[in-house]
Every structure is written in structure tokens, then in C-alpha cells.
Amino acid sequence: MKLNQILKVAVIPFLAVLSCVVISTMALADYFNSEGYGGDYRYELWSTDDNSSYYLKIWRREASRDSESYITDGNFNSSSDALTHFDCTYARKKLPECR
């Protein structure tokens, strides 16, 4: 009888909480927003599911679409910040926003 009580009081609630954590973590996803190119590079702009963070996947322009990304760059606060970073760093544009 004690084993039954231990299962009800400790193990079952623990498993329930663990299941919720695992399911919520699995539900998080990143979303493709746009793509483009500049200079010798092309990019894909991605965001977290809540649009709180953006990042770029960057390839050499001539690289295959199936190849590993040249670099993953980011943790930007907005898509605008990410694209400005790409323009200034990879496309080498001379914009007022470039430092």
C-alpha cells in the first residue's frame, strides 16, 4: 500500500510536469522570414516563434542551397537590425547605419 501512495504523491506529478516541459520545448520552432543576396553572399533571415530574436544564415553566393551555411550570425532584436548587419558586414554597402 505504501508504494501505491508514493506513486500517487511523488512519481505521477513529477512525470506530468516533466511531460509538459518536454512538450513545450519541442513545440518551439524557428521561422523562415526572407532571403536575399548582396556582394559575394546570400542570406536567409530566420526568427524565433515569438519574433523576439532574429538571425541570419549566410552562404557564399555560389554555394549550393543544400550546403551547410557558411555562418549563422545573430541574435538581433529586429529583422531590420539583422538586414542592416548583413548589408554593412557582408554586402559591404556604404549606408549611414553602417559604423
Backbone hydrogen bonds in HBPLUS format (Angstrom, degrees):
<---DONOR---> <-ACCEPTOR-->    atom                        ^
c    i                          cat <-CA-CA->   ^        H-A-AA   ^      H-
h    n   atom  resd res      DA  || num        DHA   H-A  angle D-A-AA Bond
n    s   type  num  typ     dist DA aas  dist angle  dist       angle   num
A0005-GLN N   A0001-MET O   3.17 MM   4  6.52 153.1  2.25 147.6 154.4     1
A0006-ILE N   A0002-LYS O   2.91 MM   4  6.21 157.8  1.96 153.9 160.1     2
A0007-LEU N   A0003-LEU O   3.01 MM   4  6.22 159.4  2.05 149.4 154.5     3
A0008-LYS N   A0004-ASN O   3.09 MM   4  6.34 158.0  2.14 144.5 150.2     4
A0009-VAL N   A0005-GLN O   2.92 MM   4  6.06 158.4  1.97 152.2 157.7     5
A0010-ALA N   A0006-ILE O   2.88 MM   4  5.67 165.2  1.91 151.0 155.3     6
A0012-ILE N   A0007-LEU O   3.01 MM   5  5.93 169.7  2.02 163.7 163.1     7
A0014-PHE N   A0010-ALA O   3.21 MM   4  6.22 156.1  2.27 143.8 151.0     8
A0015-LEU N   A0011-VAL O   2.94 MM   4  6.16 163.3  1.97 158.0 161.8     9
A0016-ALA N   A0012-ILE O   3.00 MM   4  6.19 151.7  2.08 148.7 156.8    10
A0017-VAL N   A0013-PRO O   2.99 MM   4  6.25 163.7  2.02 153.5 156.4    11
A0018-LEU N   A0014-PHE O   2.95 MM   4  6.12 167.7  1.96 153.7 157.7    12
A0019-SER N   A0015-LEU O   2.94 MM   4  6.03 155.7  2.00 143.2 149.4    13
A0020-CYS N   A0016-ALA O   3.11 MM   4  6.40 155.8  2.18 145.9 151.8    14
A0021-VAL N   A0017-VAL O   3.04 MM   4  6.34 159.6  2.08 155.6 160.8    15
A0022-VAL N   A0018-LEU O   3.02 MM   4  6.22 167.0  2.04 153.9 157.1    16
A0023-ILE N   A0019-SER O   2.96 MM   4  6.08 166.5  1.98 151.8 155.7    17
A0024-SER N   A0020-CYS O   2.97 MM   4  6.07 163.1  2.00 148.5 153.3    18
A0025-THR N   A0021-VAL O   3.03 MM   4  6.15 153.3  2.11 147.2 154.4    19
A0026-MET N   A0022-VAL O   3.00 MM   4  6.18 154.9  2.07 147.3 154.3    20
A0027-ALA N   A0023-ILE O   3.08 MM   4  6.24 135.3  2.29 140.9 152.3    21
A0028-LEU N   A0025-THR O   3.36 MM   3  5.61 149.8  2.46 102.9 110.6    22
A0031-TYR N   A0047-SER O   2.71 MM  16  5.23 163.1  1.73 155.3 161.3    23
A0047-SER N   A0031-TYR O   2.83 MM  16  5.23 150.0  1.92 141.9 152.0    24
A0033-ASN N   A0045-LEU O   2.73 MM  12  5.39 163.4  1.76 167.5 162.0    25
A0045-LEU N   A0034-SER O   2.76 MM  11  5.21 168.6  1.77 149.6 152.4    26
A0036-GLY N   A0043-TYR O   3.14 MM   7  5.50 151.9  2.22 139.0 142.5    27
A0043-TYR N   A0036-GLY O   2.84 MM   7  5.50 159.7  1.88 145.9 150.0    28
A0038-GLY N   A0041-TYR O   2.89 MM   3  5.62 163.3  1.92 159.9 161.5    29
A0041-TYR N   A0038-GLY O   3.09 MM   3  5.62 163.5  2.12 135.6 137.6    30
A0061-ARG N   A0040-ASP O   2.68 MM  21  5.23 159.1  1.72 140.4 135.2    31
A0042-ARG N   A0059-TRP O   2.99 MM  17  5.49 156.9  2.04 147.9 153.3    32
A0059-TRP N   A0042-ARG O   3.01 MM  17  5.49 162.9  2.04 153.0 158.1    33
A0044-GLU N   A0057-LYS O   2.88 MM  13  5.17 138.6  2.06 143.0 154.4    34
A0057-LYS N   A0044-GLU O   2.94 MM  13  5.17 158.5  1.98 148.6 155.5    35
A0046-TRP N   A0055-TYR O   2.91 MM   9  5.40 173.5  1.91 169.5 170.4    36
A0055-TYR N   A0046-TRP O   2.92 MM   9  5.40 158.6  1.96 146.2 150.4    37
A0048-THR N   A0053-SER O   3.01 MM   5  5.67 151.3  2.09 157.5 161.6    38
A0051-ASN N   A0048-THR O   3.00 MM   3  5.16 166.8  2.01 116.6 119.2    39
A0054-TYR N   A0076-PHE O   2.90 MM  22  4.93 147.4  2.01 136.3 144.1    40
A0075-ASN N   A0054-TYR O   3.11 MM  21  5.44 145.0  2.24 162.2 156.5    41
A0076-PHE N   A0054-TYR O   2.84 MM  22  4.93 161.6  1.87 149.9 149.3    42
A0056-LEU N   A0073-ASP O   2.74 MM  17  5.16 174.1  1.74 157.9 159.9    43
A0073-ASP N   A0056-LEU O   2.86 MM  17  5.16 153.5  1.93 146.7 154.5    44
A0058-ILE N   A0071-ILE O   2.86 MM  13  5.28 167.3  1.87 166.9 169.5    45
A0070-TYR N   A0058-ILE O   2.66 MM  12  5.49 122.2  1.99 135.3 153.8    46
A0071-ILE N   A0058-ILE O   3.02 MM  13  5.28 147.3  2.13 143.8 149.2    47
A0063-ALA N   A0060-ARG O   3.04 MM   3  5.35 158.8  2.08 113.2 120.0    48
A0067-SER N   A0064-SER O   3.14 MM   3  5.33 160.6  2.18 106.6 112.6    49
A0082-ALA N   A0078-SER O   3.18 MM   4  6.49 157.9  2.23 144.6 150.3    50
A0083-LEU N   A0079-SER O   2.91 MM   4  6.15 164.0  1.93 154.0 157.8    51
A0084-THR N   A0080-SER O   2.92 MM   4  6.04 155.6  1.98 149.3 156.2    52
A0085-HIS N   A0081-ASP O   3.00 MM   4  6.14 155.6  2.06 143.0 149.7    53
A0086-PHE N   A0082-ALA O   3.00 MM   4  6.35 155.5  2.06 146.4 153.0    54
A0087-ASP N   A0083-LEU O   2.92 MM   4  6.15 168.0  1.93 150.2 153.1    55
A0088-CYS N   A0084-THR O   2.92 MM   4  6.08 160.6  1.96 152.7 157.6    56
A0089-THR N   A0085-HIS O   2.83 MM   4  5.77 164.3  1.85 152.8 157.9    57
A0090-TYR N   A0086-PHE O   2.86 MM   4  5.25 149.5  1.96 136.7 146.9    58
A0091-ALA N   A0086-PHE O   3.06 MM   5  6.38 162.8  2.09 151.8 155.5    59
A0093-LYS N   A0087-ASP O   2.90 MM   6  5.58 171.4  1.90 155.7 154.3    60
A0098-CYS N   A0095-LEU O   3.02 MM   3  5.33 148.7  2.12 107.8 117.1    61
